[in-house]
Amino acid sequence: MTTRTRRRTEAATGTGPEPFASRLLRWFDINGRHDLPWQHPRTPYRVWLSEIMLQQTQVRTVIPYFERFVSALPTLPALAAAPRDDVMALWSGLGYYARARNLQAGAQRCVAQHGGELPRDIEALTALPGIGRSTAAAILSQAWGDRHAILDGNVKRVLARYHGIEGYPGLPAVERQMWALAEQHLPADRLADYTQAQMDLGATLCTRTDPACVLCPLRDDCVARREGRMAELPTPKPGKAAPQKHACVLWLENASGEVLLQRRPPTGIWASLWTLPQAEDAASSRAWFERELHGDFDTALALRPIDHAFSHYKLRLQPLRIGNVALRERVGDNDDLRWVARGEFTSIGIPAPIRKLLES
């Protein structure tokens, strides 16, 4: 067996000088994050909330949202019983709003099926909305110390580099290989610390660009470091240009300076949030304006366009600002339209780019 083959085998099996998990935990004891708000106290509800918020969002962004959320809704039953608008307002600006809707739906299911508690079972957890295998494992390992492997983006990056795994991690065959390795590396105890250590290593040292290999506890037998392939691994997703879409939004003010907001449909982009009335183009906006409002559309002032990127496409919004408008009288109430004073913006769920526009 050559030296390279032996080292590759040791990296693949964790049979080098010191096991993978032991080195990682020793590093974590000194350099890990031990003062995150969901760690004190570390309850199942707080762990669950943090794991959902941390999906595709960095820790420093999540912390103030987490603290505000648990202050307003400190328990799972409180979340289940809260008005939807209150939940969306607490989430407003954090993005990926389906997470908030799934979180509340999951809480309501826990109240109905699990006595108001989060179930301590991976199958029951993954049956809840918005919880996949890795998130369920992270909850179980951190809330109860149960022995489950996680495989979030940080862990995939560490494993791809450490083991020299080629292929996009989102491909089923590659992901299966990573799950097997993640489970193989599990220690016998300290599962909560080990789970956090993996995430911390990927977030602070084994980053996407410019990884700090010289500080990494796994550097001695990391395949990517030894072969100078840190920039290549993990293999990126095959490139595909995101389509560009366009829309028009109406910033409408009444004689009192209140702004007209419209609730988005319960599914789709920005679902259930309050935003400026939106249409595909200026002509469609005019047609809606003349049907719903009294005012002069021709006085519209075109503001600087807003560019916003979603996961699957890019959106350019053209705001048109019109003052001195009023809603037409209609039979019955339109619960999806409301006048909002500027001081009330923080109390309702508004998409981040629209909030930024309104506060500019």
Stockholm file with secondary structure:
# STOCKHOLM 1.0

chainA/1-360         MTTRTRRRTEAATGTGPEPFASRLLRWFDINGRHDLPWQHPRTPYRVWLSEIMLQQTQVRTVIPYFERFVSALPTLPALAAAPRDDVMALWSGLGYYARARNLQAGAQRCVAQHGGELPRDIEALTALPGIGRSTAAAILSQAWGDRHAILDGNVKRVLARYHGIEGYPGLPAVERQMWALAEQHLPADRLADYTQAQMDLGATLCTRTDPACVLCPLRDDCVARREGRMAELPTPKPGKAAPQKHACVLWLENASGEVLLQRRPPTGIWASLWTLPQAEDAASSRAWFERELHGDFDTALALRPIDHAFSHYKLRLQPLRIGNVALRERVGDNDDLRWVARGEFTSIGIPAPIRKLLES
#=GR chainA/1-360 SS CCHHHHHHHHHHHTCSSSCHHHHHHHHHHHHSCCCCGGGTTCCHHHHHHHHHHTTTSCHHHHHHHHHHHHHHCCSHHHHHHSCHHHHHHHHTTSCCTHHHHHHHHHHHHHHHHSTTSCCSCHHHHHTSTTCCHHHHHHHHHHHHCCCCCCCCHHHHHHHHHHHTCCSCTTSHHHHHHHHHHHHHTCCSSCHHHHHHHHHHHHHHTSCSSSCCGGGCTTGGGCHHHHTTCTTTCSCCCCCCCCCEEEEEEEEEBCTTCCEEEEECCSSSTTTTCEECCEESSHHHHHHHHHHHEESCGGGCEECCCEEEECSSCEEEEEEEEECSCEECCCSSCCTTEEEECGGGGGGSCCCHHHHHHHHC
#=GC SS_cons         CCHHHHHHHHHHHTCSSSCHHHHHHHHHHHHSCCCCGGGTTCCHHHHHHHHHHTTTSCHHHHHHHHHHHHHHCCSHHHHHHSCHHHHHHHHTTSCCTHHHHHHHHHHHHHHHHSTTSCCSCHHHHHTSTTCCHHHHHHHHHHHHCCCCCCCCHHHHHHHHHHHTCCSCTTSHHHHHHHHHHHHHTCCSSCHHHHHHHHHHHHHHTSCSSSCCGGGCTTGGGCHHHHTTCTTTCSCCCCCCCCCEEEEEEEEEBCTTCCEEEEECCSSSTTTTCEECCEESSHHHHHHHHHHHEESCGGGCEECCCEEEECSSCEEEEEEEEECSCEECCCSSCCTTEEEECGGGGGGSCCCHHHHHHHHC
//
